[in-house]
């Protein structure tokens, strides 16, 4: 495989020094490709800019030191103008190559310098010679770095046309040079790097401008070079024509941003970076369209009544049961493939759908529908205040906007999350895991069918599993909230990448059960067993068991351990427990451990206060439990543990939207703002303030003409009379 | 000024290639210092690592090409072991210098290579010679790069001791070499770079480990070299001893992380980066202590009753009035200094406190106190559900945790925000602007006095105005919510830097007033004047006036414009209005403009739907107003505009916590989650779920033994009987 990389903007004239870090990154990426066995060729500019810096130094050195220090700036300015293009190039070339040589040396990559002029391409003999040289260098595992020989030939010199008909385009710059070389050596890929992300429909940054992820040569006039766009595409035209020219001769071409971290490697890894040249119809960024649709669709949902949204949900619930055969068939295909790929057993179990699961889903969705029909969750008045006579303030519930839910494995998430979004009038982008793509597609079809009954199909979109999460997250302005559902890694990755978009969820579920000295021991056995063993992979399963120190003097510890052992639970000892026992369980590696399987840690604490401190220090703010018969001790724990869910004498496994009676959940949040614990309908709503006045101005209050009343009114206007 | 920089870790043996980008960043920073006229000297290692890469290439080149390609990995592995230290250094030295030369060339910086061995320091003559060489290079504006001459002298070779008593420490590595050079040339600063942020109390990353921002030599045993910490400080010991040694000889010393962006320049600019060596008592990171105190203090506040928290607020309100003279005196000093520094007039007006303002503050705080006394906002039951017989779920309000409020200029923010935090049991870190530091200090004193009545002083801390915001934001795990109050730039900067900590606020207030064709025109004049002119610098002031197209046929437009003109408002025309008028106002540069002064844009729209589209496209989701007598049109606007506040026939200036009757506000949020609009008490609370059970396990429900009831109970348990 031959990869051709043109780095025409790496060392720009206006800030050649500032691009050093970026150049280092490109060198690193190219070296990685080279060292993986890819054949890479690099076309670079920058010699002229480099030369200008050198020239200004040379002038400085010819001045006395005192002059240098005071006239430094002045001389630098003068010199950039004075020195000729060719001189600058000649002076800069050696410095640039030294820089490349030194940088590539760091990665053990050998480079060779090749300077070319246009006639080298026009004469068949020199072309052949050049081609042989390049191929030989590549076969010798040496990376050729190519530049135009500006010292001997002006960029605007006109030579006689090419004698070979295949080379119809003139070489006018490094972009066309790179394109020619790519074709000449039959490269597989031509990457043209610039300082914008790719081709846009309008100048980048302008309202409504969209990045084209693919571009079909020949459509320049229609899509890109509209009157408005020409401004933003300065310098881009030559890249487009070079990339088009190479593409038409069988070389894949991409225009991408050199300033984006790891752009080259991401392109090679098949991710959506920059603008790809294709023969397919040019389409505006499909992802962005989905997001805009979701926003529009949410408006449609919002305009419906609660009963109408409930009706959509009832259709969906019925479809889940009616079309269960088709869903299960699709699911079966997914499971087969996953099994063949030897996916983890717990992943397989979460991937699998059954008739019972679908029935359960339908049941949950119907309860959400009922809720909508009884009382619309939207436009609910949360607060009413009479600011002054005739000036009324209302705080009402409204949807958040567009939600992005990223989930792994469990396809049953899809209808659940979609139902909650539909009920609350939110737009929804769903990104499911590749392993469940057939199941997701089938379930999504039903959601669409249900939405179609009220022309709201656009509100929910299933994002193709091939889409890069980074790409989705780059649409910051279109997404209001991200809810990742899956492994801790997934959640943490999303949290790191979201940069500005709020993320609701929890990365870990390190749940504790504390058994107090005054606990009903039989109850403790039952709760611990349920909390650990009912579904050990769940985030609300117990990971650490805390025991009051007095219990260590009783038979409780041994019995508890043997119960856990019978269930197959591997036990690890906290440092204090480990110290107390001569022959006990091995010491836990960490007390901040989410085992997610039949394994847990046990630690000893002095009392409820130490238990609280332990939970607040090592827990993840998810769900924690106290088992005790002492009401006061229980209240201390319930009050002082800073977790989203805190339970007394009940299993941590109850921390779940369905079990809480919320109908379903989009996830469990351990965030310290917005929603905590299982997030149902309420978590997908925010409020908006409305004032209905009669021409009221603040100035009237400032000057004392009017007075603020701030009278709290009943939320339901019908009750106004009673309140007076 | 002489700056000495030791970059001992830049090119580490384990990943010399990967550090290239970081090296480029260091070169760039050092070049900037150099080009600003600072005298910089750089001590670097890496030649050995560099040489190993070169040697393995040399071996590869001596093999046939085929062998090279297949045996590449194997040969690389063999060679790193085979080649001797001295050989690697000799081979690497030239490559390393070529790399530095090439990189520094990019910034027009000339470098010189100086290789030294220990004896160079031990013999007075050679020491003198070396010193002269270095000083001469610096005076010639050449940057010396120094390395140990490992090719001629083994690092472990023992020479006879120094003949000069001042040099008591042996040179054992690049750190001690750099320290010696720093002392030798009377440097002002010695920066030792490593790959951790500085000195920690325990191994970095370990639970409870804290970065020391300052360190006093001689306290090594006490603070840093505890038994537990030795593991994490491998390699750090030599840096500490080198830095201590230089510091004791009058050179300022810092140990910092080479991996942190811009570390060198930030140190030079006086920011808190790494560990500074001082003679003051070593203290654990004061900022982190404040954050931990805030968390602890919030616990104390949370444990108080509503009446007790109300009592604290009443004390504060009384103090504001009683001690007004002292506050105003401090404020007067701030204003004098600001006036002398020629600060902006609008900034000065916001900086200034008056007796009336203090009275108003006290009044607002008393209303918050009243609210707390009437009904505690904490532990309010928002929802009660009977999950099953004997299993009750409650959702109750709890504080968010630790808030960081960053505010500029307006010192009246401080008591307002503190009151809201105290009322809601939240810990608070306040970072005020430098321009108001005396006023803030005085007001903070009163907050402390009030908190002291209930031993809760720790809950609120005023962060010194010298603290770097970056430094504060690095304490991610201790801060639950950031509320920036100030210019759009401040808010945007914080939003960008927060990375993971939620930010509540609004960066812009682009508020619209839409005057419908069915508007009461007198009312329109009044509302527009109030919205634009009452306080043009406020975020809830009108920026764009939208007019229904039919109004353009009437006298309304001219009269509206003359009213605005009389108030001194500069008018800009939107594109459509501009097209309609032959002699009209100049065209607005953008319709997304927050003028924040007596200036606005006017645009024409077809109807309420186009007005809604305009507001949703160009607005900032803050506050938007419709003026119309048609109720249906008004409801369309109220419903469809996606802003936090939407008003009918009332000025946008009502969007304010006090005017809404919330008592005060911590800010106005345009976020699409948590709280929107003015954020009062409710916005500083989240909820927690509590279950009180009798030994309930999920398994009992799974196996059908028990059934979920999910019966909604009245929030007030006293009403349970009535509901049945």
Interface residues (C-beta under 8 A of the other chain):
Chain A: X16 X17 X18 X20 X21 X23 X24 X25 X27 X28 X31 X37 X50 X53 X54 X56 X57 X61 X65 X68 X69 X72 X76 X95 X98 X99 X100 X101 X102 X103 X105 X106 X107 X108 X110 X139 X140 X141 X207 X299 X302 X303 X379 X385 X387 X391 X393 X395 X398 X400 X401 X480 X481 X495 X496 X499 X500 X502 X504 X520 X522 X523 X526 X527 X529 X530 X534 X592 X617 X627 X634 X638 X639 X640 X642 X643 X644 X645 X646 X647 X648 X649 X650 X651 X653 X654 X655 X659 X660 X661 X671 X672 X673 X674 X675 X676 X677 X678 X686 X687 X688 X689 X690 X691 X692 X693 X694 X695 X696 X697 X698 X699 X701 X702 X708 X710 X712
Chain B: X16 X17 X18 X20 X21 X23 X24 X25 X27 X28 X31 X35 X37 X50 X53 X54 X56 X57 X61 X65 X68 X69 X76 X95 X98 X99 X100 X101 X102 X103 X105 X106 X107 X108 X110 X139 X140 X141 X207 X299 X303 X379 X385 X387 X391 X393 X395 X398 X400 X401 X480 X481 X495 X496 X499 X500 X502 X504 X520 X522 X523 X526 X527 X529 X530 X534 X617 X627 X634 X638 X639 X640 X642 X643 X644 X645 X646 X647 X648 X649 X650 X651 X653 X654 X655 X659 X660 X661 X671 X672 X673 X674 X675 X676 X677 X678 X686 X687 X688 X689 X690 X691 X692 X693 X694 X695 X696 X697 X698 X699 X701 X702 X708 X710 X712
